[in-house]
Amino acid sequence: MEITINKTSDCQATLQASATAAEVSAIKDSIIKSYSANARIPGFRPGKAPKSVIAKRFAAEIEDNFDYQIKSDIQEKALEENPDLKVLDFGTPEGKTAEDGTYSLTATLTIVPSFELPEYMGIEVSVPSTEVSDAEVEETMQKYAEASAKHEVCERAGAMGDIAVIDFKTTVEGKPTAEFCGKPVGFMEGRDGHWLSLEEDTFMPGLAEGVVGLSAGDTKDVTVTMKEDFPIESLQGKDVCFHITVKEIREKIVPEITPELFAGALPDKSLDEIKEIVKENLKSNKERANDEAKADQISEKLADQLTFALPADLIERENENTVQRKVYAAIQAGNYDVAKDMDALKEEAKAETERNLRVYFALQEIATKEHIFATDAEVMNAIASMAQQQGEKNLKQFARKLQRENRITGIRLSIITSKVLDLLARNAKVTTTEA
């Protein structure tokens, strides 16, 4: 198998590979042999079917396995023969088998550009103390009690903190809301038996306050001015009138903090033991948060010292991911207008994308210098975890799919990145501040 790599720019190289007919045949024979050992074909005992029968019966599967195997072999050999070439992405390799049985492949590789690595050991970071106070423990236990609260019907007017069970219909400018909007609008049309928390609400400001003071059986019209970024565009900035009938007022009853309250999660524990467990969990949470904070600060300080150029197509490709993350985060925060000017958003995200890419390249360079790598077992564990999350039951098939999509290298690099950040965090100069 012959492999040639020619660097075409700071961030790209062309790979050309060829395999002889004998090498191609050897790979296919190995695959056919693995099928032959387990294949059940009528008229033949397991493992005794002729090679030609196996090759014909499983032609598509064998070809799929061959494509996966030879591309993997070429990538592995390319990295072995070019240890100084730091490949980030093998692109979409194009391979074909000629009539004489030989195989050829070409691919455009994305490689790490040349740059001078800044000092990376002993970076100064600052994180809060992980000590847990008794007050924090008490607050956490109180939140658990609040989450376990029951809402019991009471014979009085509603007050802030209660639940009002209401029936309501809505109108806008005297018309039923669906008629005003010209289409069904779900919840905004009305609802029977709706549980309304009587607390300040920024989504529908004034609605809860308008119900405070009402008792079961009372009716009232409450007008709410919808925010300018309300998800239903035709209601943005409009006055929506809620025609409300109160069915019940329910008072929030918070249980006392006792061992019995925690019996489901922590059976047979005294209150002191429960407090100690809560304290340990809070400390672990703070330590995890600090690990993330260290990684963020280290990445930022590395980014400040990296200024090398990046290829425009790589920035454009990665910027799409940055923009998607920003859009998702904005929508989660209630900003539904975020995607209205995508061109401006892409331009705004570009600086962040470039910083992220430079840090990513730097971390891979550090990995080389510090001899940090991802083992095959670690990669397979990561793939198995992805398969489980996506409900994929056939791990081998899922791994081949990732290989065809050229995602294995990215998974390996992601593992390496995490390991490098762990190393830098362990060697950072840490200043601890008060929590």
Secondary structure as GFF3:
##gff-version 3
##sequence-region A 1 435
A	DSSP	beta_strand	2	7	.	.	.	ID=ss1
A	DSSP	beta_strand	12	19	.	.	.	ID=ss2
A	DSSP	alpha_helix	21	38	.	.	.	ID=ss3
A	DSSP	alpha_helix	51	57	.	.	.	ID=ss4
A	DSSP	alpha_helix	59	81	.	.	.	ID=ss5
A	DSSP	beta_strand	87	89	.	.	.	ID=ss6
A	DSSP	beta_strand	94	97	.	.	.	ID=ss7
A	DSSP	beta_strand	103	111	.	.	.	ID=ss8
A	DSSP	beta_strand	124	128	.	.	.	ID=ss9
A	DSSP	alpha_helix	134	147	.	.	.	ID=ss10
A	DSSP	beta_strand	150	153	.	.	.	ID=ss11
A	DSSP	beta_strand	163	172	.	.	.	ID=ss12
A	DSSP	beta_strand	175	176	.	.	.	ID=ss13
A	DSSP	alpha_helix	177	181	.	.	.	ID=ss14
A	DSSP	three_ten_helix	186	189	.	.	.	ID=ss15
A	DSSP	beta_strand	190	197	.	.	.	ID=ss16
A	DSSP	alpha_helix	207	211	.	.	.	ID=ss17
A	DSSP	beta_strand	219	225	.	.	.	ID=ss18
A	DSSP	three_ten_helix	233	235	.	.	.	ID=ss19
A	DSSP	beta_strand	239	253	.	.	.	ID=ss20
A	DSSP	three_ten_helix	259	262	.	.	.	ID=ss21
A	DSSP	alpha_helix	271	304	.	.	.	ID=ss22
A	DSSP	alpha_helix	312	332	.	.	.	ID=ss23
A	DSSP	alpha_helix	342	369	.	.	.	ID=ss24
A	DSSP	alpha_helix	376	389	.	.	.	ID=ss25
A	DSSP	alpha_helix	395	404	.	.	.	ID=ss26
A	DSSP	alpha_helix	408	426	.	.	.	ID=ss27
A	DSSP	beta_strand	429	433	.	.	.	ID=ss28
###
